[in-house]
């Protein structure tokens, strides 16, 4: 590959910085566009690359958690962002937290000084010719968002993130739930019934639960779509309101022919059928409150929540409709997407997509076949989710065991032991993958 190959990276957040660094380390000349300080998003306060805007925590770092497995994979692939995080780490128990100022300053300094990276401080409103990685983040500027919309189709570009919680199938108590669609049709849905006493306790707890604070840039008057109201907002309209909405029991009689007072329906959320979302449970409750309140639903008493509900401004594409499995826009093989705009959730997941986009882009520039990350890794499972999720219900996803292939052999009941087995399988799969694709993972620059 010629050393004169140039790739444009749009966005200097975690994904864009990771992508730019990975390409530059492989000898590719990179032009990194960041609109700050010329133009700020409503959330950013500095012009530093890699500025964290919500939290200084990058999530759990124990290898017996999905988040920890993902971090181990990124470290194995020489992630730039993970290296900067280690150098700016602060005590936070089992989580990886950083000094935000030091973290961003370190990223900014290293990127700016890299001989293969030119940082251009101006807003990009059109996708340039040639190879490009768009990593403009959930707060992409309006003009660039319009351009992305032209390439993806406006109907596949989402500006508001209204997400219901997702639980693992194996954590649902099926002795207190049953499969059925309304009016006796085939049982695609899992139904979680409540009697009058259970529903009354649930409703009283729900309407008094604490909601999550909004970011400063989201403090404008809240205007919800009637078809996408937070469940707590519906509940506050009256004790019986939910019974005529998402919890209506009509047509969902139990095996004994009796109709419950209320029914919470779970709908399949991934191709393998290991994850189910709570239908109609978009929510702005604090994450801890969600587990406390929603576990009052009898069949979900011990539910494992792999994704919490959120209601916030966001920008992401409907990945299963517009991306090709290698983070390229369908029909636009020179345009890759990276970060949260692809449909992943979380700082580290965004970083992972930045690294993957760089590997895919480098393979394309080298004339090599674009690799397929193994599904046994969290990175590979996230990529698979982006490709195979149901378009009609697609929502951003973070790393979790539910999107990874099940373990073979005897079922492991203890979560820590189960995660350890997933971690060991991931490490082996990633090692083999990197050895098979060693030319793509060689780091040339010092």
C-alpha positions as CSV (number, residue, x, y, z in Angstrom):
1,X,0.0,0.0,0.0
2,X,1.3,3.5,-0.9
3,X,2.3,5.7,2.0
4,X,0.4,8.5,0.2
5,X,-3.0,7.0,0.8
6,X,-5.2,9.5,2.7
7,X,-8.3,8.9,4.7
8,X,-10.6,11.6,6.1
9,X,-11.9,11.1,9.6
10,X,-14.8,13.3,10.6
11,X,-15.1,13.9,14.3
12,X,-12.5,14.0,17.1
13,X,-14.4,12.1,19.8
14,X,-13.3,8.7,21.1
15,X,-14.3,6.8,17.9
16,X,-12.8,9.3,15.5
17,X,-9.5,9.6,17.6
18,X,-9.2,5.8,17.8
19,X,-9.8,5.4,14.0
20,X,-7.3,8.1,13.1
21,X,-4.6,6.7,15.4
22,X,-5.1,3.1,14.2
23,X,-4.8,4.1,10.6
24,X,-1.8,6.4,11.2
25,X,0.0,3.6,13.1
26,X,-0.4,1.5,10.0
27,X,1.2,4.1,7.8
28,X,-1.9,5.7,6.4
29,X,-2.0,9.5,6.1
30,X,-5.1,10.8,8.0
31,X,-6.9,14.2,7.9
32,X,-8.9,14.5,11.1
33,X,-11.7,17.1,11.0
34,X,-13.0,18.5,14.3
35,X,-15.3,21.5,14.3
36,X,-14.4,22.7,17.8
37,X,-13.5,25.4,18.7
38,X,-14.9,26.9,15.5
39,X,-18.3,25.5,16.5
40,X,-19.3,23.7,19.7
41,X,-22.0,21.1,20.3
42,X,-24.4,21.9,23.1
43,X,-22.6,19.4,25.3
44,X,-18.9,20.1,24.8
45,X,-17.0,22.7,26.8
46,X,-13.5,22.4,25.4
47,X,-11.8,22.0,22.1
48,X,-9.8,19.0,23.2
49,X,-10.1,15.8,21.2
50,X,-11.7,12.9,23.2
51,X,-13.6,15.2,25.6
52,X,-16.0,13.1,27.8
53,X,-19.3,15.0,28.2
54,X,-21.4,12.8,30.5
55,X,-19.3,10.9,32.9
56,X,-15.7,10.1,33.7
57,X,-16.4,6.4,34.0
58,X,-15.8,4.1,31.1
59,X,-17.7,1.3,32.8
60,X,-16.8,-1.9,34.5
61,X,-13.3,-3.3,34.1
62,X,-13.6,-6.7,35.8
63,X,-13.0,-9.6,33.3
64,X,-16.1,-11.3,34.7
65,X,-18.4,-8.6,33.1
66,X,-19.2,-8.0,29.5
67,X,-17.8,-4.5,29.8
68,X,-14.6,-5.9,31.1
69,X,-14.4,-8.5,28.3
70,X,-14.7,-5.7,25.7
71,X,-11.9,-3.8,27.4
72,X,-9.6,-6.8,27.3
73,X,-10.3,-7.3,23.6
74,X,-9.5,-3.6,22.9
75,X,-6.3,-3.8,24.9
76,X,-5.3,-6.9,22.9
77,X,-5.8,-4.9,19.7
78,X,-3.6,-2.1,21.0
79,X,-6.4,0.4,21.4
80,X,-5.2,4.0,21.6
81,X,-8.1,5.2,23.8
82,X,-7.6,2.4,26.3
83,X,-4.0,3.2,26.5
84,X,-4.8,6.9,27.3
85,X,-7.4,5.8,29.8
86,X,-4.8,3.7,31.6
87,X,-2.5,6.7,31.8
88,X,-5.1,8.9,33.2
89,X,-6.9,6.4,35.4
90,X,-8.3,7.4,38.8
91,X,-9.5,5.0,41.6
92,X,-13.1,3.8,41.0
93,X,-13.4,0.3,42.5
94,X,-14.1,-2.2,39.7
95,X,-14.8,0.5,37.1
96,X,-12.4,2.2,34.7
97,X,-12.6,5.9,35.5
98,X,-10.3,8.7,34.3
99,X,-9.3,12.2,35.1
100,X,-11.4,13.8,32.3
101,X,-9.1,16.8,31.7
102,X,-5.9,14.7,31.7
103,X,-7.6,12.0,29.5
104,X,-8.7,14.5,26.8
105,X,-5.4,16.4,27.0
106,X,-3.4,13.2,26.4
107,X,-5.5,12.2,23.4
108,X,-5.3,15.7,22.0
109,X,-1.5,15.9,22.4
110,X,-0.8,12.4,20.9
111,X,-3.1,12.8,18.0
112,X,-1.8,16.4,17.2
113,X,1.8,15.2,17.3
114,X,1.5,12.1,15.2
115,X,3.4,12.5,11.9
116,X,0.7,10.8,9.9
117,X,-2.2,12.8,11.2
118,X,-3.2,16.4,10.2
119,X,-5.9,17.9,12.5
120,X,-8.1,20.4,10.8
121,X,-10.3,22.6,13.0
122,X,-13.3,23.3,10.8
123,X,-16.8,22.0,10.4
124,X,-17.5,19.5,7.6
125,X,-20.9,19.8,6.0
126,X,-20.4,17.4,3.1
127,X,-18.8,13.9,2.9
128,X,-15.6,14.4,1.0
129,X,-14.5,12.3,-2.0
130,X,-12.2,9.4,-1.3
131,X,-12.1,7.1,1.7
132,X,-13.8,8.6,4.8
133,X,-14.8,7.5,8.3
134,X,-17.7,9.4,9.8
135,X,-17.5,9.5,13.5
136,X,-19.4,12.7,14.3
137,X,-21.2,11.3,17.3
138,X,-24.7,11.5,18.6
139,X,-24.6,15.4,18.5
140,X,-23.7,15.6,14.8
141,X,-24.1,19.2,13.5
142,X,-27.4,19.8,11.6
143,X,-25.8,20.4,8.3
144,X,-23.7,17.2,8.4
145,X,-26.7,15.3,9.7
146,X,-28.7,16.4,6.6
147,X,-25.8,15.1,4.4
148,X,-25.8,11.7,6.2
149,X,-29.6,11.6,5.8
150,X,-29.2,12.1,2.0
151,X,-26.9,9.1,1.9
152,X,-28.9,6.8,4.2
153,X,-32.4,7.9,3.5
154,X,-34.1,10.1,6.0
155,X,-36.3,7.4,7.4
156,X,-33.3,5.4,8.5
157,X,-31.8,8.4,10.5
158,X,-33.1,8.7,14.1
159,X,-32.8,11.9,16.1
160,X,-34.5,10.9,19.3
161,X,-33.5,7.9,21.3
162,X,-36.6,6.3,23.0
163,X,-35.5,3.0,24.4
164,X,-37.3,0.3,26.4
165,X,-35.3,-1.9,28.8
166,X,-34.1,-5.3,27.5
167,X,-33.8,-8.5,29.6
168,X,-32.3,-11.9,29.0
169,X,-34.7,-14.7,28.2
170,X,-33.1,-17.0,30.7
171,X,-33.7,-14.6,33.6
172,X,-37.5,-14.5,33.0
173,X,-39.4,-16.7,35.4
174,X,-41.5,-18.7,33.0
175,X,-43.4,-20.3,35.9
176,X,-45.1,-16.9,36.3
177,X,-45.2,-16.0,32.6
178,X,-46.7,-17.6,29.4
179,X,-46.3,-17.3,25.7
180,X,-49.2,-16.0,23.7
181,X,-50.2,-13.3,21.2
182,X,-53.5,-11.5,21.6
183,X,-56.7,-13.3,20.9
184,X,-55.1,-16.8,20.9
185,X,-52.8,-16.5,17.9
186,X,-49.3,-18.0,18.0
187,X,-47.1,-17.3,21.0
188,X,-44.4,-14.9,19.9
189,X,-44.8,-12.7,23.0
190,X,-43.9,-13.6,26.6
191,X,-46.7,-12.3,28.8
192,X,-46.0,-11.3,32.4
193,X,-49.4,-11.1,34.3
194,X,-50.2,-9.1,37.5
195,X,-53.2,-9.4,39.7
196,X,-54.9,-6.3,41.2
197,X,-52.8,-6.2,44.3
198,X,-49.5,-6.6,42.4
199,X,-50.5,-4.0,39.8
200,X,-51.6,-1.5,42.5
201,X,-48.2,-1.8,44.2
202,X,-46.4,-1.5,40.9
203,X,-48.3,1.6,39.9
204,X,-47.8,3.4,43.2
205,X,-44.0,2.7,43.0
206,X,-43.7,3.7,39.4
207,X,-45.4,7.1,39.7
208,X,-43.2,8.0,42.7
209,X,-39.9,6.7,41.2
210,X,-37.0,9.1,40.6
211,X,-36.4,10.1,37.0
212,X,-32.9,10.8,35.5
213,X,-31.7,14.4,35.3
214,X,-31.5,15.8,31.8
215,X,-28.3,17.3,30.3
216,X,-28.2,21.1,30.1
217,X,-28.6,20.9,26.4
218,X,-31.9,18.9,26.8
219,X,-33.5,21.3,29.3
220,X,-35.9,22.8,26.8
221,X,-39.6,22.0,27.2
222,X,-40.1,18.2,27.0
223,X,-42.5,17.4,24.2
224,X,-43.3,13.7,23.9
225,X,-44.9,11.9,21.0
226,X,-48.2,10.4,22.2
227,X,-47.2,7.1,20.5
228,X,-43.9,7.0,22.4
229,X,-44.6,8.2,25.9
230,X,-42.4,7.2,28.9
231,X,-44.3,4.6,30.9
232,X,-44.1,6.7,34.0
233,X,-45.7,9.6,32.2
234,X,-48.6,7.4,31.1
235,X,-48.9,6.1,34.7
236,X,-49.2,9.6,36.1
237,X,-52.3,10.3,34.0
238,X,-54.2,7.9,36.3
239,X,-54.1,4.6,38.0
240,X,-56.0,2.8,35.3
241,X,-54.3,4.5,32.3
242,X,-51.7,1.7,31.8
243,X,-54.5,-0.9,31.7
244,X,-55.8,0.7,28.5
245,X,-52.2,1.1,27.1
246,X,-49.1,-1.1,27.2
247,X,-50.4,-3.2,30.1
248,X,-53.9,-3.9,28.7
249,X,-54.8,-7.5,29.3
250,X,-57.5,-7.8,26.5
251,X,-57.1,-11.0,24.5
252,X,-54.4,-12.4,26.8
253,X,-56.3,-14.8,29.0
254,X,-54.2,-17.2,31.0
255,X,-54.3,-21.0,30.6
256,X,-57.2,-21.2,33.1
257,X,-59.2,-18.8,30.9
258,X,-59.1,-16.0,33.4
259,X,-58.0,-12.5,32.3
260,X,-55.3,-10.9,34.5
261,X,-55.6,-7.4,35.8
262,X,-52.5,-6.3,33.8
263,X,-50.1,-7.9,31.4
264,X,-46.5,-6.7,30.6
265,X,-45.5,-8.1,27.2
266,X,-41.9,-9.0,26.2
267,X,-40.9,-9.0,22.6
268,X,-37.9,-10.8,21.0
269,X,-35.1,-8.3,20.5
270,X,-32.4,-10.3,18.7
271,X,-32.1,-12.9,16.0
272,X,-31.1,-15.7,18.5
273,X,-34.1,-15.0,20.8
274,X,-31.9,-14.6,23.9
275,X,-33.0,-11.0,24.5
276,X,-36.5,-9.6,25.0
277,X,-37.6,-5.9,25.4
278,X,-40.4,-4.7,27.6
279,X,-43.0,-3.5,25.1
280,X,-44.1,0.1,25.7
281,X,-41.7,0.6,28.5
282,X,-39.8,3.6,27.2
283,X,-38.7,5.3,30.3
284,X,-36.6,8.2,31.8
285,X,-36.3,6.6,35.2
286,X,-32.9,6.4,36.8
287,X,-31.2,3.1,35.9
288,X,-31.2,1.9,39.5
289,X,-34.9,2.8,39.8
290,X,-35.7,0.8,36.6
291,X,-34.4,-2.4,38.2
292,X,-36.2,-1.7,41.5
293,X,-39.5,-0.9,39.9
294,X,-39.7,-3.3,37.0
295,X,-38.6,-6.2,39.1
296,X,-41.9,-5.8,40.9
297,X,-43.4,-7.5,37.9
298,X,-43.6,-11.0,39.2
299,X,-42.1,-12.8,36.2
300,X,-39.2,-10.3,36.2
301,X,-38.4,-10.5,39.9
302,X,-34.9,-11.8,39.1
303,X,-34.6,-10.3,35.6
304,X,-31.1,-9.5,34.2
305,X,-31.3,-6.1,32.5
306,X,-28.8,-6.0,29.7
307,X,-30.0,-2.6,28.5
308,X,-31.7,0.1,30.5
309,X,-34.4,2.4,29.1
310,X,-33.4,5.9,28.1
311,X,-35.1,9.0,26.7
312,X,-32.6,11.5,25.2
313,X,-31.5,13.4,22.1
314,X,-29.3,11.3,19.9
315,X,-28.4,10.6,16.3
316,X,-27.9,7.1,14.9
317,X,-28.6,5.3,11.8
318,X,-30.7,2.2,11.4
319,X,-27.6,0.0,11.0
320,X,-29.3,-3.2,9.7
321,X,-30.8,-1.2,6.8
322,X,-27.9,1.1,5.9
323,X,-24.6,-0.6,6.9
324,X,-23.1,-3.7,5.2
325,X,-21.7,-5.6,8.2
326,X,-18.3,-3.9,7.8
327,X,-19.5,-0.5,8.9
328,X,-19.7,0.8,5.3
329,X,-22.8,2.5,4.0
330,X,-24.6,0.3,1.5
331,X,-23.6,1.2,-2.0
332,X,-20.9,3.6,-0.7
333,X,-17.9,1.3,-0.1
334,X,-15.5,4.2,0.6
335,X,-17.7,5.6,3.5
336,X,-17.4,4.0,6.9
337,X,-19.3,4.9,10.0
338,X,-17.9,4.7,13.5
339,X,-18.9,5.4,17.1
340,X,-22.4,5.9,18.5
341,X,-23.8,6.9,15.1
342,X,-23.6,3.3,14.1
343,X,-26.1,2.2,16.7
344,X,-23.9,1.2,19.7
345,X,-24.3,2.6,23.1
346,X,-21.5,3.6,25.4
347,X,-18.0,5.2,25.4
348,X,-16.1,1.9,25.1
349,X,-18.4,0.4,22.5
350,X,-18.0,3.6,20.4
351,X,-14.2,3.3,20.7
352,X,-14.5,-0.4,19.5
353,X,-16.4,0.7,16.4
354,X,-13.7,3.3,15.8
355,X,-11.0,0.6,15.9
356,X,-13.0,-1.7,13.7
357,X,-13.7,0.9,11.1
358,X,-10.0,1.6,10.9
359,X,-9.2,-2.1,10.4
360,X,-11.9,-2.5,7.7
361,X,-10.7,0.7,6.0
362,X,-7.0,-0.4,6.1
363,X,-7.9,-3.8,4.7
364,X,-9.8,-2.1,1.8
365,X,-6.9,0.3,1.1
366,X,-4.5,-2.7,1.1
367,X,-6.6,-4.7,-1.3
368,X,-7.2,-7.4,1.3
369,X,-10.5,-9.1,2.0
370,X,-12.4,-7.3,4.8
371,X,-12.2,-9.5,7.9
372,X,-15.1,-10.8,9.9
373,X,-14.5,-10.4,13.6
374,X,-15.5,-13.6,15.5
375,X,-18.9,-13.6,17.0
376,X,-17.5,-15.1,20.2
377,X,-15.9,-11.7,20.9
378,X,-17.9,-8.8,22.2
379,X,-16.6,-6.7,19.3
380,X,-17.8,-9.3,16.8
381,X,-21.2,-9.7,18.5
382,X,-21.8,-6.0,18.4
383,X,-21.0,-5.9,14.7
384,X,-23.3,-8.9,14.2
385,X,-26.1,-7.1,16.1
386,X,-25.7,-4.0,13.9
387,X,-26.1,-6.2,10.8
388,X,-28.9,-8.6,12.0
389,X,-31.1,-6.7,14.4
390,X,-34.7,-6.2,13.6
391,X,-34.9,-2.9,11.7
392,X,-38.4,-2.0,12.9
393,X,-37.3,-2.1,16.6
394,X,-33.6,-1.3,16.2
395,X,-32.1,0.7,19.1
396,X,-28.6,1.3,20.2
397,X,-26.9,-1.6,22.1
398,X,-24.0,-2.0,24.4
399,X,-21.8,-5.0,25.1
400,X,-23.7,-7.8,26.9
401,X,-23.8,-11.6,27.0
402,X,-27.2,-11.7,25.4
403,X,-25.9,-10.8,22.0
404,X,-23.1,-13.3,22.1
405,X,-23.4,-17.0,21.1
406,X,-24.4,-19.2,23.9
407,X,-21.8,-21.4,25.6
408,X,-21.7,-25.0,24.6
409,X,-21.9,-27.8,27.1
410,X,-23.5,-27.8,30.5
411,X,-25.3,-24.6,31.6
412,X,-23.4,-22.4,34.0
413,X,-25.7,-20.9,36.6
414,X,-23.4,-18.5,38.5
415,X,-23.0,-15.3,36.5
416,X,-19.3,-14.7,37.4
417,X,-18.4,-18.2,36.3
418,X,-20.4,-17.8,33.2
419,X,-18.7,-14.5,32.3
420,X,-15.3,-16.1,32.9
421,X,-16.2,-18.8,30.4
422,X,-17.2,-16.1,27.9
423,X,-14.0,-14.2,28.6
424,X,-11.8,-17.2,28.0
425,X,-13.7,-18.1,24.8
426,X,-13.4,-14.5,23.6
427,X,-9.6,-14.4,24.3
428,X,-9.0,-17.5,22.3
429,X,-11.2,-16.5,19.4
430,X,-9.6,-13.0,19.2
431,X,-6.1,-14.4,19.4
432,X,-6.8,-16.8,16.5
433,X,-8.4,-14.1,14.5
434,X,-5.5,-11.7,14.9
435,X,-3.0,-14.4,13.9
436,X,-5.0,-15.2,10.8
437,X,-5.2,-11.5,9.9
438,X,-1.7,-10.6,11.2
439,X,-1.0,-8.1,8.3
440,X,-4.0,-6.0,9.4
441,X,-2.8,-5.8,13.0
442,X,0.8,-5.0,12.5
443,X,1.7,-1.6,13.9
444,X,4.2,0.1,11.7
445,X,4.7,3.6,13.3
446,X,6.5,4.1,16.6
